[in-house]
């Protein structure tokens, strides 16, 4: 992958137009690792605007995609988080294996109250909500949700229920990065727009005390248990999980591998079709084992791809889709090969 990135970025120096085409081609090969592609895209765009970054720094940033630059260095510290994600972590992180098996009690590591920080973050969120609400991206997404095909799928999950709870996993640091702010803004706007969306619960192990208070001010409840994505969908639930790691999606499916539970799920997250494409192209047995439930359920879900249409929303929503189960019998579930 590193050699491929080097060759690609050498070619991107030719013209701005060629560079954009190359990034879109690269997208098809790294779609299962959004942080690499999003990092490459961001720094390539910045080069075109400022002409200040060299090709060497592009390659260094692409190869070091696991080390993220914090917007506010004074808050960075040395804390390392064991959940890889797409350029959203508040501090640098490393991946050290599979997600933990059992839910764990959680509290923010920083317990200090900083009202100025909280006020600044709330202002950032308000501006972000306003920006997204007026965007073409948001209005096209609303049109997609109102279209008969997707709205019928959502109605099928709702059944006789009036509300569908929203659970947000892996949101990242809304204080440090814009993509998490855009993702949270979308969740908030969708709840305002659709009366079938009920309460919002949110969790990420890197959430700070300041962020927790802002979440609550915005009407969200912060979970005090790290469920590792293993919540049973005992009632209709919208799992809002853009750009989470593959294991988290697989944990969610594994925990709900019964027809009476899977039928209660609407999932907004990474395209399962892209995971399937990656496996077919790269034949990684280790990766296949991590996404076996994703690959198995892929044949019996309806997937609706999100169109980003704008670079402003690419990092936050590229390769995202709605997923809704099509199964109508337990026999169909047992027929899926794991």
N, C-alpha and C positions, 0 to 999 in steps of 0.2 A: 504493500500500500504506500509506503514512504517513497519508493522509486517512482510509482505511478504519479504521486503528487508532484514530485520534482519535475518530471517530464511535462506534466500538464501545465504547471506554472511557468516553465521556460517558454512554452508555446504561447501563453497568455500575454507575453510582452509584445507580441506583434502589433495588435490593434485592440482598442477597447471592445469592438464588436466581436472579434475572435475570442477575446478573453471571456466574455459573457457566455458565448456558445460552449466554450470548454467547461466552464463551471456547471452549466446545465447537463453536459455529458457526464461529468464527474459525479453529479448528483445521483445518477442511477447506480453507481457502484458503491457509494458510501451511505445510502439512504438509511441503513440500519444503524448507523452511527452518526446521528444528527449533529453532534457537537463538532465533529471534524468538518463536515460540510458547511455548517453555519459559520464556524470560525474562518474557514477559507473565504467564504462569500463576503463576510464583514470586512476582512482586511483587504481583499481585492478591491471592493468598492471604495474603501478609504483611500487606497492608492490612486484611484482615478480622480478623486476629488481634490486631494491635497498634494499629490506628487511628492510625498515626503518619505514614504516607506520604500525600502529597496526590496528586490526580489528575494534576497537572502533572508530578510526578516519575515517575509511571507512564509517561506519554507520552514523557518524555525518555529513560527507560531502554529503552522499546520501540524508539524511533527510533535509539538509540545501541547497539543490541544487539551490535555488533561490538566494543565496548569492555567488557571484563569486569572485575569487581571481584575482586581477589585476597584470599584469606582471610588471608594473612600478608603485609602490605605490605612488610615488611623483605626479602622474597625476590623481590619483583616485578621490579625493575630496568626497563630500557627495551627489552629484546629483543623483536623483532617476528617472529612466525612466519607463514609464507605458507601455512598450511593452515586454512581456516575450519572451525570445528566448533561444536558445540552447547553453548557455555558451559563448556567443559572445559579450555581452554588455561591454562597456568600464567601466561602473561603476555598482554598485549594483542596483537592480531594484525591484519594487513590482508591482503586477498586481492589478488594481483597477477597474475592470469592462470592459465593451465593448469598442471597438475602437470608437473614436469620429465620429460623423455623417458627418461633413463637412470638406473639405480641409482647411488647415490653412497655413498662411505664416510661413516660417521657416528660421532661421539663426543660425549658430553655437553659442553656449554659450561662447566659448573661441575665442576671436578675435585676440589674440597675434600671431605674426609671429615668428617661431622658425626654422631657416634654418637647424640647425643641426638635429633636430627631423625629419624634412622633408627628409633630406638626408638619415638618418638611415632607415626610413620607406621605402623609394624608394629602398634601397639596399635589405631590407627584401623581398619586393615584387619581385624584379628581381630574387632573389635566389629561391623564391617559384615558380615562373613561370618556371624556369629551372628544378626544381625538378619534378614538375607535368608533364612537357612536355616529360620527359624521362621515365615516369612511365608506367608500364603495365596497370594500371587502366585507364590512359588517352587513350592509344591506343585501349583498348577494347571498351571504350566509343565511340571512332571514328568509330570503326567497326560497332557498333550498329547503329550509325547515318547514316552510308552509306548503311546499309542493306536495302533491298527493302521495307520491311514493314514500318519502321519508315520514310525512305526517301520519300515514297509515301504520307504519312500523311503530312509531311512538305510541299511537293510540292502542295498538295491540299489546304493548308492554303495560300501559296504564290499566287496561281492562276497566274494572269498575271503580278503581281508585281515582280520587280527585287530584292527588298530588304525587309527584315523584321527587324524592329526596335527591340532592346532589352531593356527591362525595368527591372532593378534590384531593388527589394524591400527587406528591412530587412536584409541587408548585415552584420550589426554589426560593431564592431570596428576592422578594419584591422591592427591598430597599436597594439592592446592589445592581439589578439588571432590569432593562426594559422588557425583554420577552416575558418574564413572569408577571410583570405589571399588566401587559397586554392580555395575557391569558386570564388573569383574575378579572380584569375589566370585562372581558367577554362573558365570563361566568355571571358577573353581577348584572350585566345588561340583559342577558338571556332570562334571568330570574325576573327582572322588571317587565320584560316583554311578554313572557308566557306564564299565564296564571297556573299552569300545571306543574311548574317547577317550585318545589317547596324549600325547606331549610337547606342551608349550605354548611357542610362540615369540611374542614381542611386540615391537611397534615403534611409536614415535611420535617425531617429531623434537624434541618439547619435553620428553622424559623427562630428568630430572636424574640426577646420580650417585647421590644418595640413593634416588631411586625405582628406579633400576637394581638397587641392592643389595637392596631390599625385594622386587622382582620375583623375583630369584634366590633369596631366602630362602623365597619362596612356591612355589618349584619351577618358575619360568618362565625361559626363556632370552631375553635381550634381543639382538635382531639388531643387528649392527654395520654393516649396509648398509641404506640407504633404498631399498627396492625399488619405491616409488611404486605399490604394489599389483599390480605386474606379475610375480607369481610363477607359473610354470607348475605346474599341479597334476598332477605326474607320478605321484602316488599319491593315495589317498583323503585329502581335506583338508577340515577344517571351518574356514572363514574366519569368524572372529568379529569383526564390524565394525559394532556398533550406532552409528548416527548419524554415520557418516563422510560426507564430502562426496561428491556424486554422481559426480564425475570419478574418484574412487578405485574405486568399484564398476565403472565403465565400463572403467577401465584393467585391472581384474582379468578382466573378460569378454573384452576385446580380446586380452589375452595368452594366453587359453585358448580362442580361437575355432576349436576343432577338437573333434569329438565325443569323441575318446579322452581329451581333457583336461577338457572341460566335465562329462563324466559322473562325474568324480572329485570334484566340488565339492558341498559342503553350505555354504550361506551363511546366516549370521544377521546381519541388518542392516536398513536402511531398507526399507520396503515398496516393491517395484517397481510394484505396483498404484497406489500413491499418486503415484509419479512420472508414470505414464501418465495418471492423473486430472488432475494439474496441467497437463500438456502439452495435454490436450484442452480444459481450461478457459481457459488463458491464451495458448495459441498462440505461445509464445516460440520463435522459430527458433534463437536463440543457445543457449537451454537444450537444445533438441532435439539440436543437434549434440554437446553434452556428454554426452548420455545415449543415444546412438543404439543402442549395444549392449544397454543395459537395456531399451529399448523393443522391440527386435527379439526378444530372448530371452523377453520377457514372455509370449508366446503359447505357449511350450513348457516352462514350468516349473510345478511345483506350489508354491503359496505358502500358508503357514500363519501366520495372524496371531497375534501375541502379545497377550494380554489383560492390561493393567496393573492393572485393578480397584481400585487404591489410589493416592491422590495421592503417597504416599511413593516410589513407583516410576515415576511418570509421566515425570519429567524424564529418567530413565535409559533407559526402554524404550518410550516411546510411539511408535506407528507402526512398530514393529519386526516382522519376520516371518522365518520359516524359508523358504528357497528351495532347491528341488532340481530339477534338470533332468529332463524327461520324454523327451527325444530318444532314439531307439534306432537312428538311421541317419545317416550323413554326408549323405545326400540331404536329410533333414529340416533339417539345419543350413544347407545351401546355399539352401534355399527361404526362409530368413528374410531379409527386406528390410532393408538398412542405410540 
